[in-house]
């Protein structure tokens, strides 16, 4: 499901990060998702960072980011070098961090008007890829 919302702040923002959920504006999400300043894409099929593949990467690149923030749960976990290289070959920066750090960085960059996309992996999400 896609959600677009006009906010006085001008972008979709993260209100709260918990261990098993993240609140975007007033919507609590409990499965992995993608977030751009103007768009929320729910149910991104990512279960863990080490299993991310090009299909998962294409969903991110389709949002046309200048930088991607990959939140990998409560701890930082790196995806494969091939997954990261798919972004670098297209000139898209990618940073890997835990969900709380990714949320803080996303809110800061989105507030500056940057074309940032955050991808959050939440526990309990089904398939990995």
VMD Tcl script that draws the C-alpha trace (Angstrom):
set ca {
  {0.00 0.00 0.00}
  {1.28 3.48 -0.88}
  {0.47 6.47 1.29}
  {0.95 10.08 0.25}
  {0.27 12.84 2.70}
  {0.60 16.61 2.65}
  {2.07 17.81 5.93}
  {2.64 21.38 7.09}
  {6.29 20.35 7.54}
  {6.35 19.42 3.85}
  {7.50 15.81 4.29}
  {6.59 12.50 5.88}
  {8.54 12.20 9.14}
  {9.31 9.58 11.75}
  {7.73 10.24 15.12}
  {8.94 7.19 17.09}
  {11.24 4.17 16.75}
  {10.59 1.09 18.85}
  {12.19 -2.33 18.86}
  {9.37 -3.89 16.81}
  {7.70 -0.89 15.16}
  {8.25 2.59 13.75}
  {5.68 5.38 13.73}
  {5.56 7.52 10.57}
  {3.52 10.65 11.25}
  {0.64 8.93 13.16}
  {0.81 5.47 11.55}
  {2.54 2.66 13.46}
  {4.26 0.19 11.13}
  {5.27 -3.32 12.19}
  {6.71 -4.68 8.94}
  {9.61 -3.53 6.79}
  {8.93 -0.43 4.67}
  {10.41 2.30 2.48}
  {10.04 5.99 3.24}
  {10.66 9.01 1.01}
  {9.74 12.57 1.98}
  {6.58 12.35 -0.14}
  {5.79 8.63 -0.06}
  {5.48 5.64 2.24}
  {5.70 2.17 0.69}
  {4.52 -0.47 3.14}
  {5.31 -4.18 3.20}
  {8.78 -4.03 1.62}
  {9.68 -7.75 1.55}
  {12.92 -7.57 3.56}
  {13.50 -9.89 6.49}
  {17.20 -9.34 7.17}
  {20.01 -7.26 5.73}
  {22.24 -10.18 4.76}
  {19.52 -11.59 2.47}
  {18.78 -8.39 0.51}
  {18.96 -8.90 -3.24}
  {18.59 -6.88 -6.43}
  {14.77 -7.12 -6.34}
  {14.78 -5.35 -2.97}
  {17.29 -2.85 -4.35}
  {15.16 -2.07 -7.40}
  {12.22 -1.10 -5.17}
  {14.51 1.42 -3.47}
  {16.05 2.76 -6.68}
  {12.57 3.21 -8.20}
  {12.00 6.03 -5.67}
  {14.90 7.94 -7.30}
  {16.92 8.78 -4.19}
  {20.16 10.70 -4.05}
  {20.98 8.82 -0.86}
  {19.58 5.65 0.75}
  {19.57 5.04 4.50}
  {19.28 1.34 5.28}
  {17.99 0.71 8.80}
  {18.78 -2.89 9.68}
  {16.91 -3.31 12.96}
  {18.16 -2.77 16.49}
  {21.77 -3.36 15.38}
  {23.76 -2.43 12.30}
  {24.06 -5.39 9.92}
  {25.58 -5.11 6.47}
  {24.05 -6.49 3.27}
  {26.22 -8.13 0.62}
  {28.79 -6.13 -1.30}
  {26.83 -6.88 -4.49}
  {23.69 -5.26 -3.01}
  {25.63 -2.11 -2.04}
  {27.41 -1.98 -5.42}
  {24.04 -1.83 -7.21}
  {23.53 1.64 -5.71}
  {27.07 2.88 -6.16}
  {27.04 1.94 -9.88}
  {24.00 4.24 -10.28}
  {25.65 7.10 -8.37}
  {23.36 6.68 -5.34}
  {24.92 6.93 -1.90}
  {23.93 4.26 0.62}
  {24.52 4.23 4.37}
  {23.83 1.27 6.65}
  {22.87 1.88 10.29}
  {20.50 0.70 13.01}
  {16.86 1.81 12.73}
  {17.09 4.56 15.36}
  {20.10 6.18 13.67}
  {18.50 5.81 10.23}
  {15.32 7.50 11.51}
  {17.21 10.47 13.00}
  {19.28 10.88 9.84}
  {16.22 10.56 7.58}
  {14.29 13.26 9.50}
  {17.29 15.60 9.33}
  {17.90 15.12 5.58}
  {14.20 15.19 4.65}
  {13.81 18.39 6.67}
  {16.61 19.92 4.59}
  {14.71 19.06 1.41}
  {17.12 16.31 0.32}
  {15.91 13.43 -1.86}
  {16.50 10.74 0.76}
  {14.89 7.31 0.95}
  {15.01 5.27 4.13}
  {14.51 1.51 4.09}
  {13.64 -0.01 7.46}
  {13.89 -3.71 8.26}
  {11.60 -4.68 11.13}
  {11.57 -8.06 12.90}
  {8.88 -10.48 11.92}
  {8.82 -9.46 8.27}
  {8.36 -12.47 6.02}
  {10.65 -13.08 3.07}
  {14.09 -11.57 2.80}
  {14.24 -10.40 -0.62}
}
mol new
graphics top color blue
foreach p $ca { graphics top sphere $p radius 0.5 }
foreach p [lrange $ca 0 end-1] q [lrange $ca 1 end] { graphics top cylinder $p $q radius 0.2 }
display resetview
